[in-house]
Amino acid sequence: MSTTRSITSRKFYASLAILFFLIPLLLFFVWTSISIKDDAMSDNDKIQAFLNYFPSWMQSFKAIHIFSILCCFVAIIFSRMGFKRKLLSQRLTLLFVMFGSILLIFFSIAKLVL
């Protein structure tokens, strides 16, 4: 019985890891699409175009990137908790989530320094 509970909880943690990874990934795609769409924009114009996608109560560039970093850390923690599963596909997916989260953390830190 405890084996079934352990497998179910690991699948749940894997699902949460993927969910928390998708949030910063979506933010990365939005930022990249703005950068690709108009390459001649200044950095301040890019930031304003990026913030236009969010409601008025989320109009802080730094807060959005800090939230992105926190989501990446949560995704890493959840993927580590669900990583002990013996399914190769789940292990590869969670490994991708870990490495992708690390890269998105570096991206967010670079944008915070901007």
N, C-alpha and C positions, 0 to 999 in steps of 0.2 A: 504494500500500500504506500509506503514512503517513497518507493521508486517512482510510482506514478505521479505522486505529488511533486517530486523533485523534477521530473521531466516537464510537467505542466508549468511549474514556476520558472524553469529555464526558458521555455518557449515564451512565456509572458514577459520575462526580462528581455529576451531577444526582440520581441515586438516593440517594447518600450524603447529599446535602444535605437531601432530603426525609425520610430516615430520622432524621437528627439533629435536624430541626425537629419531628418528631412527639413526641419525648421531652418537651421543655418544654411543648409544646402539651397533651399529656396531663396533665402536672402542673398546668397552668393550669386545665384542665377540672375536675380533682379539687378544687382550691382553690375554684373558682367554685361547684361543686355544694355544697360544704360551706357556703359563705356564703349561697347561696340557700335551702338546706334549712332552716336555722334562723337567721334574721336576728337574733334576740335574744341569741345567744351572744356571750360576751366574746372578745377576741382570743386570749387564752391557751387558751380552750376550743376555738376554731377550729384553733389550732396543734396541740393535742393530738389532735383529730379527724383532722387532716391526717396527722399522724405515725403514726396507727393503721393507715394503709394500707401502711406500709412495714415491712420486717423489723426486728428488734431492732438489727442492726448499722448501720442507716440512720436512727437516731432523732435526727438533728441537723437542725433546721429550716434553719439557715444553710448547712450543707453541701449540702443538697438544692437550695437556690436558687443556690448557687455552681456546682454541677454543671449546673443548668439554664442559667445564663449561659454556661458553657463550651460546652455543646451548641449554643447559639444562635450563638456565635462560629464554631464549626466548621461549622455549617450555612451561615453567610454566606460563609465561605471556600470551601467546596465549591460553593456556588451560583455564586460568582464564577468559579470554575474551569470550570464547565460552561455558562456563560452565552453563550459565543460561537457557539453552535449557531444555525443559521438557521431552525429550526422555531419558529413563533410560539407554539405551545402550550407548548413547553418553556421558552421565554423568559419567558412570562407566569407559568408555574408557579414558575420560579426567582426572578422578581421578587416574587411573593407570598411566597416563602420568605424572601427578604431583608427585606422590610418587616415581615412577621410576626415574624421573629427579633428585629428591632430593637424592636418593641413588647413582645415577651416579655422582652427584656433590661430595658427600663424597668420592667415589672411586677415582675420579680424583684428589681431594685434597690429598688423601693418597699417590697416585703415585707421585705427585709433591714433597712431602716431602721426598720421597725415595732418 
